[in-house]
Amino acid sequence: MKLSVIGTGYVGLVSGTCFAETGNSVICVDIDKNKVEKLRNGEITIYEPGLETLFNRNLKEGRLQFTTDLAEAINNSDVVFLALPTPPGEDGSADLQYVFGVDKEIGKIL
């Protein structure tokens, strides 16, 4: 299956790598060009025990890709996962500005 994971932080990068490890083709998207370039070059930007082995295997096998192009990812995916920051607001509720921002962009693409 073709999957996209929007966001390459702890949740997005680990999830995307694990989805690829189970045989899916995964495109991970991030707005940070430097981070995407590092990931494309095999440099993991977070630490998670055991991630490096899975990451390198799936990058090498071509099941794990990275881009800043949201439209490319959406148009080449069967399923899209949002793994975006939801920091607490002043009242303790989740700040969903990043989710709503990407949601609007995905709507335009679709």
N, C-alpha and C positions, 0 to 999 in steps of 0.2 A: 504494500500500500504506500502511497505517496503522502507524506505528512509535512506540515510546516509547524515550527515552534517559534513564536514571536517572543523574543527576549532570550538573552544568553547569560543570564545570571545563574545563581545556584540552581534554581528550579528548572529553568529552560535548558541550560547546557546538559545537566544530568539527565533530564527527561529525554531530550533529543538524542543523546548518546545511547541511552537504554532502548529507545524505540528503534534506533538503527541496529543495535545489537540483536534485536529480535527479527531482523530481516527487512525492516521497512526502509524506504528511501526517505531521508529527512533533510529538509532545508531549514536551517536555523537563521532567523532574521534579527538584526540589531541595528540601531541607528548610529552606533559608535563605529566609525570606519576603521579606526586603529585596532579596536578589539576584534573586529571581523577579520582584518588582515592577519593578526596574530593567530587566530583560530585556524584560518586557512593554511597557515604555515606550520601548523601542528603545535602551537604554543597554547597550552591550557591557561586560562585566565583566572581560575579558581582552584581551590584544593578540595578534593573529595576523595577519600580512600578508595582505591581501585579504579578510579575514573580514567587515569592515564592509559592503562592497557586497552580498555574498551574504546576510548576516544581514538587512539592511534590506529587500532585495527579497522574501525569503521571509516575513518578518514581515508586510509589507504585503500580500502575496498570500494570507496566511492559511494557508500550509503549515507555519509554524513557530509553535508555541504553548508557553507555559510555565505550570507549575502546581506547587503543593506537595502536591496530592492524588494520591497514588500509586494509589489505587483507580480514580480517574477515568482515569488514563493506562493502567493495565493493562486495564481493561474496554473500552477503546476502541482497542485495538491488536492487530495481527496478530503483531507481532514486538517483543520487548523486549530492549534492549541495556543492560548494566550498565557504567557508566563511573565507577567509584567509586575513591577513594583506596586504594592498597595500599602504605602506607609500609613500609620495612624494619623487621623486628623486631630484637630484641637480637642474635639469632643470624644476621641477614642474610636470613632468609626473609621472604617477603611477609606482612604483617599483613592478614589477610582479614576482620577484624572488621566492616568496613563492608559488605562483600559478603554475609557471613552474616546480618547484621542485616536488610538489605533482602530477602534470600532468604526469611527467616522471614515478613516482612510480605507478600511476594508470595504465599507459600504460604497464608496466611490469606485473602487476597483470592480466590484461585483455589478 
